Amino acid sequence: MQHYEVRYCTHCASALAWIELQEDGGAKQRLRCPACGWTHWNNPTPVLAAIVELDGKILLARNALWKDRFFGLITGFMEAGETPEEGIAREVLEETGLEVLSATLVDVSDFQRKNQVLIAYHVLARGQVRLSPELSEYQLVEPAQAQAWNTGTGKAFQKWLRAQGYEPVVFDRYARLVAEAEAAGEHGAITVQPPAPPPGPSGVQGTAALPSGEGGMSDRRDMGDDVGAVAQEVDAKGLRCPQPILRAKKALAGLQSGQLLRVLATDAGSLQDFAAFAKQTGNALVAQHTDAEGTHHFVLRRR
């Protein structure tokens, strides 16, 4: 699956090409440089995630860019020269201002949608929460009342909660988004409201961004509005403007009036592009959402 577009050699700047060569496991086609032989291996990126425990409660934070009120784990990328344990302690300090006292490995899993390996820790922390500009707010949740999402780091969170003797309520963030679109029956963009956390200390306003692997987005295609299920999905992740719009336009041309099309895109300009496209063409934008991995989800109804 394509997540970003690599076009040129980092050594000599020549245009890359798909070239098949013999490797240890046999013939393999990869992006390679025809001039100097450099290979883009596209290895998965390690992403760190922290189940932060502060005074017996779990800290969940909200990305400042998210339109829905979803709260997730603290995540971040490793830096060169640090161990995973050092990296997660640094991330927690940078994002929340908390000092990590201990870090215990919970889970290592693949997140192929973003070509990542998720390394999740349970960390004991102390101090006063001071959110970074990437995070908008936080919540402190009793483990017994915590709810978890069904993808990405949500799986590690579920695993840790069950190890503590708690069976969490698991929700599908994207399904709730589309369900709201069904209930509203409107043409405007709808944001999802995941299950409200239990009463307790609420975070002060700040700002927070959680890197990848943090959402509860679903790849299900059986969700739609009152006219029926999503008829087709277009994966335009990694493509730049105007490609997501062009692919959506082509797909819509093959649908019947009232059918739904879901488009996945990562280009930042697609947020404005799809709103303008819907207005100009009369195809209704019935739902829109950006997940924690930075993928924009659009649901269009064919006019």
N, C-alpha and C positions, 0 to 999 in steps of 0.2 A: 504494500500500500504506500502511495506517495504522500509524504508529509511536507516536504519543501522541495524546491527545485534547485538542483545543483547543475550548473551549466558549464563551468570552466575549471580547468586544472589549477590547483592552488600553487603549483610549482612554476609552470611556464605560461599560464593563462590561455592555453589553447582550448578550443571547444571540446567538451567531452563527447564520447560516443558509446553506444552500447556495443561492447566487444566481448566475444566469447573466447575464453582461454582455459587451458587445462589447469586445475588446481588439485589439491590433495584429495578432494572428494569427487573429482571428475570435472567435466566441462562445466563452466559457470559463466553466465553472461552478467557483466557488471558495467557500470559507467567507468570508462577508462580513458586515459589521455592517449590519442594516437601518436602524439609527438614524442613524449618522454616516458610513457608507460605507467604514469601514476594511476592508482586505482582508488576510486571512492568506494570504501567498504560498506558504508552505511550501517555501521555497528549500532546496536541499541544504546541509548543514553541512560546512565543510572540517575534515578530521581529518588531523593530521600523524603520520607514522610514521618511526621511525629504525632503520636497520640500523647498529647501533653497533659499530664496530671498535675494539678495545682490545688493544694489543700483538699485532696480527696475528690476533686471534680475534674472533668475533662474539658479542656479549652478547645472550642471550635470557632473558626474565624471565617469571615465573609470577605471575598474579593471585592474591591471597590468598583470593579468594572461589571460585576454581575448585576443583571436587572432583577433577578428573583432573589429572595431572601434565603439562599442556600448557605449553610455553614459547613465547612469541611476541615480537614486536618491541615496542619502547617507543613508545607512542602517546599522543596528547593533543589537545586542542582549542586552536585559536588564540585569543589574547586580543586585545581591541580595541587598535589602535595599534601592532601589531607585524607584521613581515614573516614569511612562512613560515620563513625561515632563522633569524630571531630566535626564533620560536616553538619550533622543534625544538630549538634550543640550550637554551632555558629548560626544556623538558620533560625533556630528558636530564639536565640538572643537578638538577632537582627530584626525578626518579624514581630516579636512580642516583648522584648526587653527582659525576658526571664532567663535566669541562670539554670542550666541543666545540671542536676546533681548526679543522675545516672541514666544510662540508656540501655535498654534490653531489646534485642532483636525479636520482632514479632513475625514478620513474613517477608519473603522475597518472591515476587511474581512478575510475570510478563504483562505488558500493556501494549499489545501489538498495534492498536489503533494509532498510537503516537510513537511507535518504535522505541519503547522505553522499558527499562527494568525498574520496578518499584521496590525500594528497600524501606520497610516500615519498622519504626521503633516505638516502644513505649518509653516515655521519658518522665522522670520525676523532676519538677522544676520549683523554683522559689523566686520570690521577688514581686514587684508591682508591674502589672501589665501596662506596657506602653507600645501601642501598635505602630508599625512602620507606615509610611504613606501609601503602601500597596494594599493595606487592609482597611475596611470601613468600620467594622465592629466585631465584637466577639461575644460568646456566651460561655458560661460555665455550667456544665450539665452533670447531674448525678449519673454515674455509670448505669445504675439500675433503670434509669429512665431514658437512656440515650437511644436515639434512632439512627440507623445507618443507611447509606445508599447502596445500590446494587452493583456498581462497577468501580474500577480503578482502586483507589485507596480505601473505598468503602468495604471491600472484601477483607482487607487487613484489620479494619476497625471491627467488623463482625467477628473475626477470629479472636481478637483480643477480648472482646466483651464476653464471648462464650467461654473463654478460658477462665474468666473471672466468675463464671456461674450465672451470667445474664443472657437471656435470649432477646436480642433486640428486634424491634419492629424495623423491617427493611422496606424502603420505598424506592420507586423508580422516578427519578426527577423529571425526565423528559415525558414520561407517560402522564404525569400530573399536568405538565405544561399543555399537552394536547387536549387533555380532559377539560381544562379550563376553556380552551378554544371551542370545544364541543358545547359546553354549557353556555358560553357567551354568544356564540353564533354570530360574531361580529367580524368585520373585515380588518380590524386593526390588529397590531401585534399584541400577543398575550404573554404575560410573564407567569412563571410557575411559583406557587407557594408550597414548599415542602412542609411536612408536618411540623407544627409549632413545637419548640422545645418546652420542656416542663418549666414551671415557675422557678425562678432562682436569680442569682446575680446576673445582671445583663451588662454587656460590655459598653464602655463609653465610646463615643464616636471617635473614629480615627480613620485609617484606611489600610486595606490589606489585599495583597494579591497572592493567590496560591498557585504555584506553577502547575505542572501537569499531573495527570492521574488523579484529579481531585473530584471529578464529577460523578453524578449518578445518572448520566445520560444513557439512554437505551437505544439499541439498534433495531428495535422492533419495528415492523412495518405494518402491523395490524391496528394502528391507531389512526383515527381520522376525525372529521367532524361529522355532523349529522347526515351528510350525503353518503358516507361510507368510508372504507379504509383507504389508506394511502396507496395509490395505484402504482407509483414508481418512485425510486430514490436515485438521485444524482450525486455522486461523490466527486466534488470539485476541490477537495482539499489539496493544498499545494499549488493551485493554479492562480495566476494573477489576473486582475481585471484586464480585459472584459470577459475572460474565458468562463467564469462561473455563470454569468448572465447568458452568454451565448449557449452554453450547455442546457441551462434551464429553459431557454426559449425553444430550443430544438425538442426537448423532452415534452414540453407543454403542447407543442404542435401535434404530437402523437396521442394526446389524451382527449377524452370527450369532455364536454361541458360539465362542470361540477366535480370532476375527479380531482384528487389531491396529488401534489408532487412535493416530495421532500428534497431539499438541497443542502448538502454539507459543504461548507467553504471555510477557508482560513484567511483569505485576503481581507485585510481590515476595511478596505473600501467597499466590500460587499454589503456592509450594514446600510450604507446610504444608497448603494446601487440597487438593491432589491426593493427598497421602499419606493425609489423613483420608478423602477421598472413596473411595479404593481400599479402605481398611479397612472403611468403613461399607457399601459396596455389593458388595464381593466381586469387583470388577473388578481384575485384577492390574496393579500398576504394575511393568512388567518392565524399564523403563529410564528414567533421568532424568539430564538434563545441562543445565548453564547455559553457553552459549557466551560468547565474549569480548565480544560485542556486548550482552550482558545478556539475551538471549532464553533462556527456559527451555523445554527440549524434554522432553516426557513421552510415553512409549509405554505405552498401556494395552491389556491383553488382555481382550476381552469375556468375561464369566463364562458 
